[in-house]
Amino acid sequence: MLEVKRAGWDVSGKPERKPRHVEVLAQRDAGDWTGAHMDFAGAIYKQEPASAEKRGLSS
C-alpha cells in the first residue's frame, strides 16, 4: 500500500488479497473512488472505478 500512498492516493479499508494481486480502495484529490490493483512487488498496474456494490460505497 505504500506505493499507492506515494502515488498520491488516500487508501480506505483493508487491502483485498487476490490470487495474483492485491486490490485497494483509493481516492485522489477528493475524486471518485478507485480500485487500485497492485502486484505483489507493490507496483500499481491497473486502476478502475470502484464498484459501489462491491466496496460498500454510498451512491
ZAROFI-711286 format. One line per 10 residues: number of its first residue (from 1); their letters; for each residue x, y, z of N, C-alpha, C. Coordinates in Angstrom, 1 decimal. Layout:
<pts>
NUM = a = X/Y/Z/X/Y/Z/X/Y/Z  ...
</pts>
This chain:
<pts>
1 = mlevkragwd = 0.8/-1.2/0.0/0.0/0.0/0.0/0.9/1.3/0.0  2.1/1.1/0.3/3.0/2.3/0.4/3.1/2.9/-1.0  3.2/2.1/-2.1/3.3/2.7/-3.4/2.0/3.4/-3.8  0.9/3.0/-3.3/-0.4/3.7/-3.6/-0.4/5.1/-2.9  0.1/5.1/-1.7/0.2/6.4/-1.0/1.2/7.3/-1.6  2.3/6.7/-2.0/3.4/7.5/-2.7/2.9/8.1/-4.0  1.9/7.4/-4.6/1.4/8.0/-5.9/0.3/9.0/-5.6  0.1/9.4/-4.4/-0.8/10.5/-4.1/-2.3/10.0/-3.7  -2.5/8.8/-3.5/-3.8/8.3/-3.2/-4.0/8.2/-1.7  -5.3/8.4/-1.3/-5.7/8.1/0.1/-6.4/6.7/0.1
11 = vsgkperkpr = -6.0/5.9/0.9/-6.4/4.5/1.0/-7.5/4.3/2.0  -8.5/3.6/1.7/-9.6/3.3/2.7/-9.8/1.8/2.9  -9.9/1.4/4.1/-10.2/0.0/4.4/-8.9/-0.9/4.2  -9.2/-2.2/4.3/-8.1/-3.2/4.2/-7.9/-3.6/2.8  -6.7/-3.9/2.4/-6.4/-4.5/1.1/-7.1/-5.8/0.9  -7.6/-6.1/-0.3/-8.2/-7.4/-0.6/-7.3/-8.2/-1.4  -6.8/-9.3/-0.8/-5.8/-10.2/-1.5/-6.5/-11.1/-2.5  -6.0/-11.1/-3.7/-6.5/-12.0/-4.7/-5.3/-13.0/-5.0  -5.6/-14.0/-5.9/-4.5/-15.0/-6.1/-3.3/-14.4/-6.8  -3.5/-13.3/-7.7/-2.3/-12.8/-8.4/-2.0/-11.3/-8.1
21 = hvevlaqrda = -2.8/-10.7/-7.2/-2.6/-9.3/-7.0/-3.3/-8.9/-5.7  -3.2/-7.6/-5.3/-4.0/-7.1/-4.2/-4.8/-5.9/-4.7  -6.0/-5.7/-4.2/-6.8/-4.6/-4.6/-7.0/-3.7/-3.4  -6.9/-2.4/-3.6/-7.2/-1.5/-2.5/-8.1/-0.4/-3.0  -9.0/0.1/-2.1/-9.9/1.2/-2.4/-9.1/2.5/-2.2  -9.1/3.3/-3.2/-8.3/4.5/-3.0/-9.0/5.7/-3.7  -8.6/6.9/-3.2/-9.2/8.2/-3.7/-8.1/9.2/-3.8  -8.1/10.0/-4.9/-7.1/11.0/-5.1/-7.8/12.4/-5.2  -7.4/13.4/-4.4/-7.9/14.7/-4.5/-9.4/14.8/-4.4  -10.0/14.0/-3.5/-11.4/14.0/-3.2/-12.2/13.7/-4.5
31 = gdwtgahmdf = -11.6/12.9/-5.4/-12.3/12.5/-6.6/-13.1/11.2/-6.4  -13.4/10.5/-7.5/-14.1/9.3/-7.4/-13.3/8.2/-6.7  -13.9/7.2/-6.1/-13.2/6.1/-5.5/-12.7/5.2/-6.6  -11.6/4.6/-6.5/-10.9/3.8/-7.5/-10.4/2.5/-6.9  -10.5/1.5/-7.6/-9.9/0.2/-7.2/-8.6/0.1/-7.8  -7.5/0.2/-7.0/-6.1/0.1/-7.5/-5.7/-1.3/-7.3  -5.2/-1.9/-8.4/-4.6/-3.2/-8.4/-3.1/-3.2/-8.4  -2.5/-3.9/-7.4/-1.1/-3.9/-7.3/-0.6/-5.3/-7.3  0.6/-5.5/-8.0/1.2/-6.8/-7.9/1.9/-7.0/-6.6  2.4/-8.2/-6.3/3.0/-8.5/-5.0/4.3/-7.7/-4.8
41 = agaiykqepa = 4.8/-7.1/-5.8/6.0/-6.3/-5.6/5.7/-4.9/-5.3  4.4/-4.6/-5.3/3.9/-3.2/-4.9/3.6/-2.3/-6.1  3.8/-2.7/-7.3/3.6/-1.8/-8.5/2.1/-1.8/-8.8  1.6/-0.6/-9.0/0.2/-0.4/-9.4/0.2/-0.7/-10.9  -0.6/-1.6/-11.4/-0.7/-1.9/-12.8/-2.1/-1.7/-13.4  -3.1/-1.4/-12.5/-4.4/-1.2/-13.1/-5.2/-0.3/-12.1  -6.0/0.5/-12.7/-6.9/1.4/-11.9/-8.3/1.3/-12.6  -9.3/1.1/-11.8/-10.7/1.1/-12.3/-11.7/1.7/-11.4  -12.8/2.2/-11.9/-13.8/2.8/-10.9/-14.2/1.8/-9.9  -14.3/2.2/-8.7/-14.7/1.3/-7.6/-16.2/1.0/-7.8
51 = saekrglss = -16.6/-0.3/-7.6/-18.0/-0.7/-7.7/-18.6/-0.4/-6.3  -19.7/0.4/-6.3/-20.4/0.7/-5.1/-20.9/-0.5/-4.4  -21.4/-1.4/-5.1/-22.0/-2.7/-4.5/-20.9/-3.5/-3.9  -19.8/-3.7/-4.6/-18.7/-4.5/-4.2/-18.0/-3.9/-3.0  -17.8/-2.6/-3.0/-17.0/-2.0/-1.9/-17.8/-1.3/-0.8  -19.1/-1.4/-0.9/-20.0/-0.9/0.2/-20.0/0.7/0.2  -19.9/1.3/-1.0/-19.9/2.8/-1.0/-21.3/3.3/-1.2  -21.6/4.4/-0.6/-22.9/5.0/-0.7/-22.9/5.8/-2.1  -24.0/5.8/-2.7/-24.2/6.4/-4.0/-24.2/7.9/-3.9
</pts>
